[in-house]
Amino acid sequence: MHSLRRIGFIILSLGLLAGAGRALAADRNVVEIASKTGVHAFAVELATTEAERSKGLMYRKELPEGQGMLFDFHRDQEVGFWMRNTYISLDMIFIRSDGRIMRIAENTVPLSEKTVQSNGPVRGVLEVIAGTTRKLGIAVGDRVAHPIFSGR
């Protein structure tokens, strides 16, 4: 009788864990970048509203490797970013609507008010901790996979 209860408990526990895993996966946004060195995944926060895009990563003191923020502009357009109130250096990856990287601004200067331009129309921008693109071999022309890009 004990072994039947134990099996039931194990089955119930596995079911709860599987359900929790599905819930976590649904809440997490992942961006994948296919480069010459492989596919690199980033857990990202989405900035889709004007208020979210304006705040971005301001006031943060750290950004762990493998994480970032994806700015969605909902259509291709020229954009400019600055580092006002941003305490950490970032790599900014400018991405066209087809999912191709158009430009990378590496090692942006914390707290700078100098504008970092997209230099052409982009659908989104992925911000990751400075040095990431060089370390992982991410380059202009690489493909970015996320539901906001049509190349997926």
C-alpha positions as CSV (number, residue, x, y, z in Angstrom):
1,M,0.0,0.0,0.0
2,H,2.9,2.4,0.8
3,S,4.4,1.8,-2.6
4,L,1.1,2.6,-4.4
5,R,0.8,5.9,-2.4
6,R,4.5,6.7,-3.2
7,I,3.9,6.1,-6.9
8,G,0.8,8.2,-6.9
9,F,2.7,11.0,-5.1
10,I,5.5,10.8,-7.7
11,I,3.1,10.9,-10.6
12,L,1.2,13.9,-9.0
13,S,4.5,15.7,-8.4
14,L,5.7,15.1,-12.0
15,G,2.4,16.4,-13.3
16,L,2.7,19.6,-11.2
17,L,6.3,20.2,-12.2
18,A,5.4,19.7,-15.9
19,G,2.5,22.2,-15.6
20,A,4.8,24.7,-13.8
21,G,7.4,24.3,-16.6
22,R,4.8,25.1,-19.3
23,A,3.7,28.2,-17.4
24,L,7.2,29.4,-17.0
25,A,7.9,28.8,-20.7
26,A,4.8,30.7,-21.8
27,D,5.9,33.8,-19.7
28,R,9.5,33.8,-20.9
29,N,10.5,35.4,-24.2
30,V,13.5,33.9,-26.0
31,V,15.4,35.4,-28.9
32,E,17.7,33.2,-30.8
33,I,20.5,34.5,-33.0
34,A,22.0,32.2,-35.6
35,S,25.7,33.1,-36.3
36,K,28.8,31.4,-37.7
37,T,29.6,30.2,-34.2
38,G,26.2,28.6,-33.6
39,V,22.7,29.5,-32.3
40,H,22.7,31.8,-29.2
41,A,19.6,32.1,-27.1
42,F,18.7,35.1,-24.9
43,A,15.9,35.4,-22.3
44,V,14.5,38.8,-22.9
45,E,12.1,41.3,-21.5
46,L,9.9,42.9,-24.2
47,A,9.5,46.7,-24.5
48,T,6.5,47.2,-26.8
49,T,4.8,50.4,-25.6
50,E,6.2,53.9,-25.8
51,A,6.6,54.1,-22.0
52,E,8.5,50.7,-21.9
53,R,10.7,51.7,-24.8
54,S,11.5,55.1,-23.2
55,K,12.6,53.5,-19.9
56,G,14.4,50.5,-21.4
57,L,17.2,49.4,-19.1
58,M,17.5,52.7,-17.3
59,Y,18.5,52.6,-13.6
60,R,19.7,49.0,-13.7
61,K,23.0,48.2,-12.1
62,E,23.5,44.8,-13.9
63,L,22.3,42.7,-16.7
64,P,23.3,39.0,-16.6
65,E,24.9,37.3,-19.6
66,G,22.2,35.5,-21.7
67,Q,19.6,38.1,-20.9
68,G,18.5,41.3,-22.5
69,M,15.7,43.6,-23.6
70,L,14.0,43.4,-27.0
71,F,12.4,46.7,-28.2
72,D,9.5,46.2,-30.6
73,F,8.7,49.2,-32.8
74,H,5.8,47.3,-34.6
75,R,7.0,48.4,-38.0
76,D,10.3,49.3,-39.7
77,Q,11.5,52.7,-38.9
78,E,14.7,54.7,-38.1
79,V,15.4,54.8,-34.4
80,G,17.8,56.3,-32.0
81,F,18.9,55.3,-28.5
82,W,20.8,57.0,-25.8
83,M,22.3,55.8,-22.5
84,R,20.8,58.5,-20.2
85,N,20.3,57.0,-16.7
86,T,21.7,53.6,-18.0
87,Y,24.5,52.5,-15.7
88,I,25.7,49.5,-17.7
89,S,27.5,49.3,-21.0
90,L,25.4,47.5,-23.7
91,D,25.7,46.1,-27.1
92,M,22.7,47.3,-29.2
93,I,21.7,45.0,-32.0
94,F,19.5,46.7,-34.6
95,I,17.2,44.2,-36.5
96,R,15.2,44.5,-39.6
97,S,11.6,43.1,-39.9
98,D,12.9,40.1,-41.8
99,G,15.1,39.1,-38.7
100,R,18.4,40.1,-40.2
101,I,20.9,42.2,-38.1
102,M,21.4,45.5,-39.8
103,R,23.8,47.1,-37.4
104,I,25.5,46.5,-34.1
105,A,26.6,49.3,-31.7
106,E,29.1,47.7,-29.3
107,N,30.1,48.8,-25.9
108,T,27.9,51.8,-25.6
109,V,29.0,54.4,-23.0
110,P,27.0,54.4,-19.7
111,L,25.1,57.6,-18.9
112,S,25.9,59.2,-22.4
113,E,23.3,61.4,-24.0
114,K,24.9,60.9,-27.4
115,T,22.4,59.3,-29.8
116,V,23.1,55.8,-31.2
117,Q,21.3,55.7,-34.5
118,S,20.0,52.6,-36.3
119,N,21.3,54.0,-39.6
120,G,18.3,52.6,-41.5
121,P,14.8,51.3,-40.8
122,V,14.6,48.5,-38.2
123,R,11.7,46.6,-36.6
124,G,13.5,45.9,-33.3
125,V,16.5,46.4,-31.2
126,L,18.0,43.8,-28.8
127,E,20.1,45.2,-25.9
128,V,22.5,42.8,-24.3
129,I,25.5,43.3,-21.9
130,A,28.5,44.9,-23.6
131,G,31.0,42.5,-25.2
132,T,28.4,39.8,-25.9
133,T,28.3,40.2,-29.7
134,R,32.1,40.0,-30.0
135,K,32.4,37.1,-27.5
136,L,29.7,35.1,-29.4
137,G,30.7,36.1,-32.9
138,I,27.4,37.8,-33.7
139,A,27.6,39.9,-36.8
140,V,25.7,42.1,-39.2
141,G,23.6,39.8,-41.5
142,D,23.1,37.1,-38.8
143,R,19.5,36.0,-38.5
144,V,17.4,36.7,-35.3
145,A,14.4,34.5,-34.5
146,H,11.5,35.8,-32.5
147,P,7.8,36.0,-33.4
148,I,8.0,39.8,-34.1
149,F,10.3,39.1,-37.0
150,S,8.9,37.7,-40.3
151,G,11.9,35.6,-41.1
152,R,10.9,33.1,-38.4
